Structure formats: structure tokens, C-alpha cells
Amino acid sequence: MKRSKQLYILLGVLAVVGVVTFAVTRYEEKQEQIEVSGEVVLEIDPAAVQTLSWEYDSEPLAFHKDETWIYDTDEAFPVDEDKIDELLGVFEAFSAAFTIEDVSDYSQYGLDDPVCTISLSTGDTDYEIQLGDFSAMDSQRYVSLGDGNVYLAAADPLDYFDATLRDMIDNDEAPSFDTVQEIRFEGDQTYQIVYQEYSEDSSYTYCSDDVYFVQQEDNMLPLDTSRVESYLDAMSSLDLTDYVSYNVSEEELAEYGLDAPELSVTVTYVPDDSEGTAEFTLHISRDPDEQAAEDAEAEDTEDESTEEITAYARVGESQIVYQITGDSYESLMEAGYDDLRHYEVLTADFADVTGLDITLEGESYTITAEGSGDDKTFYYGEEELDIADLQSALEDMGAASFTDEEPSQKEEISLTVHLDNEAHPTVQIDLYRYDGEQCLAVLDGTPTSLVPRYTVVDLIEAVNAIVL
């Protein structure tokens, strides 16, 4: 009897396990069906849609089409046509992962109070799409198309329709400046940069990387190519999304300081898809009240953090004004000749150096070279040299600031650098004591910059290591 009772218990346990196993299997089959199903339940041709509206987070937005898309509330708002196409594309072939038919209680799917209601009309047919909760089983969105069914969306429409008005604006865009012909600055800085390919017989530069020059009467002043290109990159990457007005008036321009911009930059360039040229103009200004307050306290105020700067930008004659970051403002305002010129004292490629005549403490020394390019061997007298330290000292010497002040103190060291360049066979570098921290660099007889004194000490030590 006891054994028979145990047998019944075992049979009961097996039955329960079987039922659970069957239920789990059916659940997994159902879950798998949801995941792999992809039936198209709604098809709307985007080109046929004439009106589009939706409400999410109590913000209703509505647009209609009249050749182009127009914001119902304000026709002056510049609508991003691509953004509208992206939204309409959601329902071009809308797929359901699973269909629940003949629904009587929409509340269990969150559709009695939808999180978002989307309305579209083609003129012939009106559509209303309601978005409910996520399913607990697979976190897919419940959707009602008004046909009595509830669908689990294969892709959540709210990923697109959580857009606000700010997302719908057709923002201006700065192009990439791959081929630049000219840069013009007006305002705080007023001058012109031109592009000119390097030529060995150029009388303007002995640096083969120089292609940008400032026109100054009959002369052309070379600029540091990397600095100019960094400036152009700052323009191209400027974040033009935080608009403060999309239909600016003359009064508003004055409020933003853009009636008379602090700086206007016009770039003439060749677009990637064109053989002709195009122009891009960017206007930049700081908040006038903020600027006036700083000017009034200039004597008592040290450098202000860029986080405290309020600044604005406008592209050409666009009606949109954007607020830009303090960092962007500071970068774009660094547009003067001294911001973009070479900081290195010796701008020539050291591969072009064929020798050096050096004067130090009243003694003269000559270093010669044999060979060409990077394969040259340097000599002091007949002794072969390791020129690495001297080369590094020369190449690392750069301006801390620029000046045209004439030297008034002792000469520290003088170098005549000989170059493999017919137009510029030599460069004369004279370095004078200035103060305890800096030396004055005179280049080809013209005072140019103040350089850190320690770099001059490094140069002197490198020379002494060779000649002593």
C-alpha cells in the first residue's frame, strides 16, 4: 500500500513537470514567433502624404505640404524636408512582429491613453496611429492602426516621433573646405588670405609646406598651413543646431550683436561635386551687453572663462541665428595674422639644410654637409657629427609672442643656415638676451618674436657639445 502511494505521488509529479514543460515550450514558441514575424500591416507612400501631425509629451506638431513642407503654426519656420521624409518612411512598409486580433480592452496595452498619436492624410485616406506601452515579454511597442487589432511593432515609431520642433528645423550647414582659394576677414580682423601652390623659385617662402599667404601690398607673408587648416576645420565642425531665432528681425540682429558682427569670415572654395567655386560666409559676435560689461571692467578683470561667454553665429544672409559655445567663439576669433603665422623660428625643412655658420661668445664655427635630403652627413671640420640634438634644438624653438621691438641687449648666438634653395640660399637667425625668461629672435634682420630662453640655452648647449 505504501509502495502504491509512492507510485501515485511520482506519477503526479511527472504530470506537473509535463504540464510545465509544455507551457514553457509553448511560451518559447510564441516568443520565437514574435521575434521572427515581419508581416507588413501598413503601407503609405510618403510622396502621397499631404498632412502630418503628432502629439507626444503634450507637444502637438503639425505640418502640411504645399510643394514644400510647411509648419502649420508658423510658415516662416524652415522645415527640414529630409526629417519629414524620415518620419514618413516609418510607415512606408510598417511591419508587425505579432498581431492581437479583435481587441476589446485597449487599456491593457496602454492604448486607452496613448503615449503618442500620429495622424497622416494623403487627401484620399486619413490614418491615425496610436502608440501604447511596451510588451512585458519582449519590450516591443503596442500599436493601434484603428482596425480593431493591436500590433507589436517590429521597430518602435517613437524612436522617430519623439521629435520636437527644434528637431524639425532645416539648420544651416558649414561645408568641408578641401580646396580653398581665398579667405577674407572683416571686422576685428580685416585682411585677406590667398592660396598659392609652393614653387622652388618662390620669393615669398622657403618652406615647402607653405600654401597660404597674407597679401600685404606687393608682398606675400607666409602662414602656417596646419594653423590655417585647423581654423577651417573649426568652421566646418561648428555646431549649428542651438538656434535662438529662425526668422531673425533687424532688431534681433542688434540684440545678438550681428547687425555689425565682430568678425565675418568668407571662404571661397571648390565644392567636392563641382568644378566651379562657391562662397561660405560666417558672422560671429559676442552678446553685446556681456561684451560691454566686460569692457567696463577690463582693468579689474582677468581672463574670463570661455564657459561664461555668450556668443552667436549666422551663416550668410540666413534667417537663423545660433548660439555657439564660448570655446567655439574663442577659436574662431583667433583669426589674426599672428594667430595663423608660423611660430617656429626656422620654418625650413631640415632636410634642405646644407650647412651652418655659427657665432657664439665671439667665436665662429662652421658645420658642413655632404649628400642630399635626409641622407646627408654633417661634419665639423673633418669630424662626422651626430646632428640630432642641434636639429631638435632648432626645430623646437618657437615664438611665445610676436614683436617688432629692436634688440637692445647682448647677442646670445647667431646662425646662418644654408639651404638647398636657389631663391632662399640662407636664413639668418640672431638671438638676443631680452629678460630672464625670454630671448628676442631676429630673422633675416627683422625682429619677429620672443622665444623661451630655455630653448636658446638648449641650442647653445647643443652647439657647445659639438665644438668644445
Stockholm file with secondary structure:
# STOCKHOLM 1.0

chainA/1-468         MKRSKQLYILLGVLAVVGVVTFAVTRYEEKQEQIEVSGEVVLEIDPAAVQTLSWEYDSEPLAFHKDETWIYDTDEAFPVDEDKIDELLGVFEAFSAAFTIEDVSDYSQYGLDDPVCTISLSTGDTDYEIQLGDFSAMDSQRYVSLGDGNVYLAAADPLDYFDATLRDMIDNDEAPSFDTVQEIRFEGDQTYQIVYQEYSEDSSYTYCSDDVYFVQQEDNMLPLDTSRVESYLDAMSSLDLTDYVSYNVSEEELAEYGLDAPELSVTVTYVPDDSEGTAEFTLHISRDPDEQAAEDAEAEDTEDESTEEITAYARVGESQIVYQITGDSYESLMEAGYDDLRHYEVLTADFADVTGLDITLEGESYTITAEGSGDDKTFYYGEEELDIADLQSALEDMGAASFTDEEPSQKEEISLTVHLDNEAHPTVQIDLYRYDGEQCLAVLDGTPTSLVPRYTVVDLIEAVNAIVL
#=GR chainA/1-468 SS CHHHHHHHHHHHHHHHHHHHHHHHHHHHHHHHHHHHCCEEEECCCGGGCCEEEEEETTEEEEEEESSSEEESSCTTSCBCHHHHHHHHHTTTSEEEEEEECSCSCGGGGTCSSCSEEEEEECSSCEEEEEEEEECTTTCCEEEECSSSCEEEESSCTHHHHTCCGGGGBCCCCCCCCSSEEEEEEEESSCEEEEECCCCTTCSSCSCTTCCEEEEETTEEEECCHHHHHHHHHHHHTCCCCCEEESSCCHHHHHHTTCSSCSEEEEEEECCTTCSSCEEEEEEEEECHHHHHHHHHTTTTCCCCCGGGCCEEEEETTCSCEEEECHHHHHHHHCCSHHHHSCCBSCCSCGGGEEEEEEEETTEEEEEEEESSGGGCEEEETTEEECCHHHHHHHHTCBCSEECCCCCCSCEEEEEEEEESCSSCCEEEEEEEECSSSEEEEEETTEEEEEEEHHHHHHHHHHHHHHHC
#=GC SS_cons         CHHHHHHHHHHHHHHHHHHHHHHHHHHHHHHHHHHHCCEEEECCCGGGCCEEEEEETTEEEEEEESSSEEESSCTTSCBCHHHHHHHHHTTTSEEEEEEECSCSCGGGGTCSSCSEEEEEECSSCEEEEEEEEECTTTCCEEEECSSSCEEEESSCTHHHHTCCGGGGBCCCCCCCCSSEEEEEEEESSCEEEEECCCCTTCSSCSCTTCCEEEEETTEEEECCHHHHHHHHHHHHTCCCCCEEESSCCHHHHHHTTCSSCSEEEEEEECCTTCSSCEEEEEEEEECHHHHHHHHHTTTTCCCCCGGGCCEEEEETTCSCEEEECHHHHHHHHCCSHHHHSCCBSCCSCGGGEEEEEEEETTEEEEEEEESSGGGCEEEETTEEECCHHHHHHHHTCBCSEECCCCCCSCEEEEEEEEESCSSCCEEEEEEEECSSSEEEEEETTEEEEEEEHHHHHHHHHHHHHHHC
//
